[in-house]
Amino acid sequence: MSLKLLVVDDHVMLRRGLRESLSRQSSLEVVGEAWTGAMAIQLAEELKPDLVLMDVHLPDMNGINASRTILGDHPEIKIIIFSSDISRPLVDEALQAGVSAYLSKTSSVEEMMQAFEAVKADKLYLSSDVSGDILKDYQQGLLAETHSTKPLLSERDKRLLRLIAEGLRNKEISTELDIGVKAVEAYRSRLMKKLGCSSSAEMIRYAVREGIAKA
């Protein structure tokens, strides 16, 4: 029996291309298309798909928030994030929301099918460029612990520190970084632990001391 798939993306040409490519797969049936988060939630309720291929940046809401709503009502649905944005905080937020896979929009149809098969078997799937970045972050963390007492910070880490030092709240930071508030909270907590700080004030002092932010 073929898997029922709902495609969610606000770019009409991409949706049509995905429908055309994926409809050729005997194991899949594309049962619907949505181009907003609200439509995705409504169609998930009406069509009861097995899989949802979900973009992140939708015109009315974040696709991860839409995924969270869908999974709250229908935990049996498997959601695969399909986005050109593979930043680590966004991937973390998606996984925390309960999605089953995260694919880059550079992924081939073959890799998409691998992801569908994996999530069908209740496995987590990350496309190679997504998992590669996570492994690189992990490796950098190990190297930093081994070779230096000073943590190795990415440019995104430094940007977050500057925003914190400027006094921005999590909601304002989420707008600046184009990620959800919960992702900011998780990212901030992880960075605080990475720096060995116990408060935002200590993070600000660190940023000023290291020349990352101005006093």
C-alpha positions in Angstrom: 0.0 0.0 0.0 1.4 3.4 -1.0 2.1 6.1 1.6 -0.1 9.2 1.5 2.0 12.4 1.2 1.1 16.0 1.8 3.5 18.6 0.3 3.7 22.0 2.0 5.7 24.8 0.3 4.8 28.4 -0.7 6.6 28.2 -4.0 4.2 26.9 -6.7 6.9 25.8 -9.1 8.7 23.7 -6.4 5.4 22.1 -5.3 4.6 21.2 -8.9 8.1 19.8 -9.4 7.8 17.7 -6.2 4.4 16.4 -7.1 5.6 15.4 -10.6 8.8 13.7 -9.3 7.3 12.0 -6.3 4.1 10.9 -8.1 6.3 8.6 -10.2 7.2 6.6 -7.1 5.0 3.6 -6.8 5.2 3.6 -3.0 3.9 7.2 -2.7 0.6 9.0 -3.4 0.7 12.8 -3.3 -2.8 13.5 -1.8 -2.6 17.2 -1.4 -0.6 20.5 -1.5 -0.6 23.4 0.9 1.3 26.8 0.7 0.5 28.1 4.2 0.8 26.7 7.7 -2.9 27.0 8.3 -3.7 25.1 5.1 -1.2 22.4 6.1 -2.9 22.0 9.5 -6.4 21.9 7.9 -5.4 19.4 5.2 -3.6 17.2 7.7 -6.9 17.0 9.6 -8.9 16.3 6.4 -6.6 14.0 4.4 -4.9 12.1 7.3 -1.6 11.7 5.3 1.1 9.3 6.4 3.8 11.8 5.6 4.1 15.6 5.4 6.9 17.2 3.5 7.1 20.6 5.3 8.9 23.8 4.4 10.0 26.0 7.3 9.5 29.6 6.0 5.8 29.9 5.2 4.0 33.2 4.7 1.7 32.9 7.7 3.8 30.9 10.3 6.9 29.0 10.9 6.6 25.5 9.4 8.0 24.0 12.6 5.2 25.6 14.6 2.7 24.1 12.1 4.4 20.8 12.5 4.1 21.0 16.3 0.3 21.6 15.9 -0.2 18.8 13.5 1.8 16.4 15.7 -0.2 17.5 18.8 -3.4 16.4 17.1 -2.0 13.5 15.0 1.2 12.0 16.5 1.0 9.1 14.0 1.8 11.5 11.1 5.5 11.6 10.1 6.8 15.1 9.3 9.8 15.7 7.1 11.2 19.2 7.2 12.3 20.2 3.7 14.2 23.5 3.8 17.1 25.5 2.3 17.8 26.7 5.9 19.8 24.1 7.7 21.1 26.2 10.6 21.8 24.3 13.7 19.3 26.1 16.0 16.5 25.5 13.4 17.4 21.8 13.2 17.4 21.6 17.0 14.0 23.3 17.2 12.5 21.0 14.6 13.8 17.9 16.3 12.4 19.2 19.7 9.1 19.7 18.0 9.0 16.0 17.1 9.7 15.9 13.3 11.0 12.7 12.0 13.5 14.0 9.4 15.2 17.2 8.2 16.2 17.5 4.6 18.0 20.2 2.7 16.4 21.4 -0.5 19.5 20.3 -2.3 18.5 16.6 -1.5 17.9 14.4 -4.5 14.6 12.4 -5.0 16.6 9.3 -4.1 17.6 10.7 -0.7 14.0 11.9 -0.1 12.9 8.3 -0.7 15.5 7.1 1.8 14.2 9.5 4.3 10.6 8.4 3.7 11.6 4.7 4.2 13.5 5.6 7.4 10.7 7.5 9.0 8.2 4.8 8.0 10.3 2.5 10.1 10.2 5.0 13.0 13.8 6.1 12.5 15.2 9.6 12.5 16.7 10.9 9.2 19.0 13.8 8.6 20.3 14.7 5.1 24.0 14.5 4.7 24.7 18.2 4.8 22.5 18.6 7.9 24.2 15.7 9.8 27.6 16.9 8.5 27.2 20.3 10.2 26.1 18.6 13.4 29.1 16.3 13.4 31.4 19.3 12.6 30.0 21.2 15.6 30.5 18.1 17.8 34.1 17.7 16.6 34.9 21.4 17.1 33.5 21.1 20.7 35.8 18.1 21.3 38.8 19.9 19.9 38.1 23.0 22.0 37.9 20.9 25.1 41.1 19.1 24.3 43.3 21.9 23.0 42.1 25.0 24.6 40.5 26.3 27.8 38.8 29.0 25.6 35.6 27.7 23.9 35.6 27.7 20.1 32.8 30.0 19.0 31.1 30.1 15.6 30.1 33.4 13.9 26.5 32.6 14.9 27.5 32.1 18.5 29.2 35.5 18.5 26.2 37.1 16.9 23.9 35.7 19.6 26.3 37.1 22.2 26.2 40.5 20.6 22.4 40.5 20.6 22.3 39.5 24.3 24.9 42.2 25.1 22.7 44.8 23.3 19.9 43.8 25.7 17.6 42.1 23.2 15.0 39.7 24.6 14.5 36.2 23.3 11.5 37.3 21.1 13.6 40.1 19.6 16.5 37.7 19.1 14.3 35.2 17.3 13.3 37.9 14.8 17.0 38.9 14.2 18.1 35.2 13.7 14.8 34.2 12.0 14.3 31.2 14.3 11.6 30.4 16.9 11.7 31.7 20.4 12.1 28.1 21.8 15.1 27.6 19.5 16.6 30.9 20.9 16.0 29.6 24.4 17.7 26.3 23.6 20.6 28.0 21.7 21.1 30.5 24.6 21.2 27.7 27.2 23.6 25.7 25.1 25.9 28.7 24.6 25.8 29.6 28.3 26.9 26.0 29.1 29.6 26.2 26.4 31.0 29.4 28.0 30.7 28.1 31.5 28.5 31.0 32.5 25.7 30.8 35.0 23.8 34.0 33.9 23.2 36.4 31.1 25.2 39.0 33.0 28.2 36.6 32.9 27.7 36.0 29.2 27.7 39.8 28.6 30.9 40.3 30.6 32.5 37.5 28.6 31.5 39.1 25.3 32.9 42.4 26.3 36.1 40.9 27.7 36.8 39.0 24.5 36.0 42.0 22.3 32.9 40.3 20.8 30.6 43.1 22.0 31.1 46.7 23.1 30.8 47.8 26.7 
